[in-house]
């Protein structure tokens, strides 16, 4: 994988290199995904998975062999989490939560569709908390109406709506444990990242506050992850970067610059959980923009000195 940028990390002026990058950004695989998202590092397989939402595809790449696999669906697939006590994944499809096992030829099996009254919606980003509950957000397919909501789907089959009124949702991610735990969630179109107090034992959130409002030059906050120190890493749609932030003050600690504008999400992986995998999109770009961004829709990676956290599986 050829490095694309010699100096991908740039701390803000006057700031310490508190989230250092040790390598150059490299292209893992250039598939031209329409809307790459949902990056997941499988610890048990030592492979990275991600989705192309609008392409209705799930992808897998094995760093050890360079092997690539692809599964195609009849509808959008937007987020995945491994199952703790069974093979395969819990996933979000267009209408809700489903199970899918790549090792079989069976189609995904829906578990729950929480929005029968919101025909213009589809599901978007999501991941599991430390207790194995899958949190995911819905959004307006046209990215305009505030009809999206935040849900928690539990291993016992119950589903709870925790917030509402978003045009496009992204996240969540968690920082800290115990009484100081926080959950972060993006209202992408509005350019807002919200912080909630998170009761990890009960699976509830409260005290919603505006953690950061992003300026137009920042692009829009998209998918995100957290490292072992609790720092929040956020991908920027139309922002050409991933930024790293203090979870309390939201101060920027550094950024990874990408050769593509529509940066969609990120997740730590690799054998030591220090490689940041980053997805991107090409949907909506003009022919001139695509000529200037030939790697739009590719999956990227960059080595860091930040230890990531393994993705929590569904079911505890």
Secondary structure in CASP SS format (residue, H / E / C, confidence):
PFRMAT SS
TARGET T0000
AUTHOR 0000-0000-0000
METHOD secondary structure of the structure
MODEL  1
X C 1.00
X C 1.00
X E 1.00
X E 1.00
X E 1.00
X C 1.00
X C 1.00
X C 1.00
X E 1.00
X C 1.00
X C 1.00
X C 1.00
X C 1.00
X C 1.00
X C 1.00
X C 1.00
X C 1.00
X C 1.00
X C 1.00
X C 1.00
X E 1.00
X C 1.00
X C 1.00
X C 1.00
X E 1.00
X E 1.00
X E 1.00
X E 1.00
X E 1.00
X C 1.00
X C 1.00
X C 1.00
X C 1.00
X C 1.00
X E 1.00
X E 1.00
X E 1.00
X E 1.00
X E 1.00
X E 1.00
X E 1.00
X E 1.00
X C 1.00
X C 1.00
X C 1.00
X C 1.00
X E 1.00
X E 1.00
X E 1.00
X E 1.00
X E 1.00
X E 1.00
X C 1.00
X C 1.00
X C 1.00
X C 1.00
X E 1.00
X E 1.00
X E 1.00
X E 1.00
X E 1.00
X C 1.00
X C 1.00
X C 1.00
X C 1.00
X C 1.00
X C 1.00
X E 1.00
X E 1.00
X E 1.00
X E 1.00
X E 1.00
X C 1.00
X C 1.00
X C 1.00
X C 1.00
X E 1.00
X E 1.00
X E 1.00
X E 1.00
X E 1.00
X E 1.00
X E 1.00
X C 1.00
X C 1.00
X C 1.00
X C 1.00
X C 1.00
X E 1.00
X E 1.00
X E 1.00
X E 1.00
X E 1.00
X C 1.00
X C 1.00
X C 1.00
X E 1.00
X E 1.00
X E 1.00
X E 1.00
X C 1.00
X C 1.00
X C 1.00
X C 1.00
X C 1.00
X C 1.00
X C 1.00
X C 1.00
X E 1.00
X E 1.00
X E 1.00
X E 1.00
X C 1.00
X C 1.00
X C 1.00
X C 1.00
X C 1.00
X C 1.00
X C 1.00
X C 1.00
X E 1.00
X E 1.00
X E 1.00
X E 1.00
X E 1.00
X E 1.00
X E 1.00
X E 1.00
X C 1.00
X C 1.00
X C 1.00
X C 1.00
X C 1.00
X E 1.00
X E 1.00
X E 1.00
X E 1.00
X E 1.00
X E 1.00
X E 1.00
X C 1.00
X C 1.00
X C 1.00
X C 1.00
X C 1.00
X C 1.00
X C 1.00
X E 1.00
X E 1.00
X E 1.00
X E 1.00
X E 1.00
X E 1.00
X C 1.00
X C 1.00
X C 1.00
X C 1.00
X C 1.00
X E 1.00
X E 1.00
X E 1.00
X E 1.00
X E 1.00
X E 1.00
X E 1.00
X E 1.00
X C 1.00
X C 1.00
X E 1.00
X E 1.00
X E 1.00
X E 1.00
X E 1.00
X E 1.00
X E 1.00
X C 1.00
X C 1.00
X H 1.00
X H 1.00
X H 1.00
X C 1.00
X E 1.00
X E 1.00
X E 1.00
X E 1.00
X E 1.00
X E 1.00
X C 1.00
X C 1.00
X C 1.00
X C 1.00
X E 1.00
X E 1.00
X E 1.00
X E 1.00
X E 1.00
X E 1.00
X E 1.00
X E 1.00
X C 1.00
X C 1.00
X C 1.00
X C 1.00
X E 1.00
X E 1.00
X E 1.00
X E 1.00
X E 1.00
X E 1.00
X E 1.00
X E 1.00
X E 1.00
X E 1.00
X C 1.00
X C 1.00
X H 1.00
X H 1.00
X H 1.00
X C 1.00
X E 1.00
X E 1.00
X E 1.00
X E 1.00
X E 1.00
X E 1.00
X E 1.00
X E 1.00
X C 1.00
X C 1.00
X C 1.00
X C 1.00
X E 1.00
X E 1.00
X E 1.00
X E 1.00
X E 1.00
X E 1.00
X C 1.00
X C 1.00
X C 1.00
X E 1.00
X E 1.00
X E 1.00
X E 1.00
X E 1.00
X C 1.00
X C 1.00
X C 1.00
X C 1.00
X C 1.00
X C 1.00
X E 1.00
X E 1.00
X E 1.00
X E 1.00
X E 1.00
X E 1.00
X C 1.00
X C 1.00
X C 1.00
X C 1.00
X E 1.00
X E 1.00
X E 1.00
X E 1.00
X E 1.00
X E 1.00
X E 1.00
X E 1.00
X C 1.00
X C 1.00
X C 1.00
X C 1.00
X C 1.00
X E 1.00
X E 1.00
X E 1.00
X E 1.00
X E 1.00
X E 1.00
X E 1.00
X C 1.00
X C 1.00
X C 1.00
X C 1.00
X C 1.00
X H 1.00
X H 1.00
X H 1.00
X H 1.00
X H 1.00
X H 1.00
X C 1.00
X C 1.00
X C 1.00
X C 1.00
X C 1.00
X C 1.00
X E 1.00
X E 1.00
X E 1.00
X E 1.00
X E 1.00
X E 1.00
X C 1.00
X C 1.00
X C 1.00
X E 1.00
X C 1.00
X C 1.00
X C 1.00
X C 1.00
X C 1.00
X E 1.00
X C 1.00
X C 1.00
END
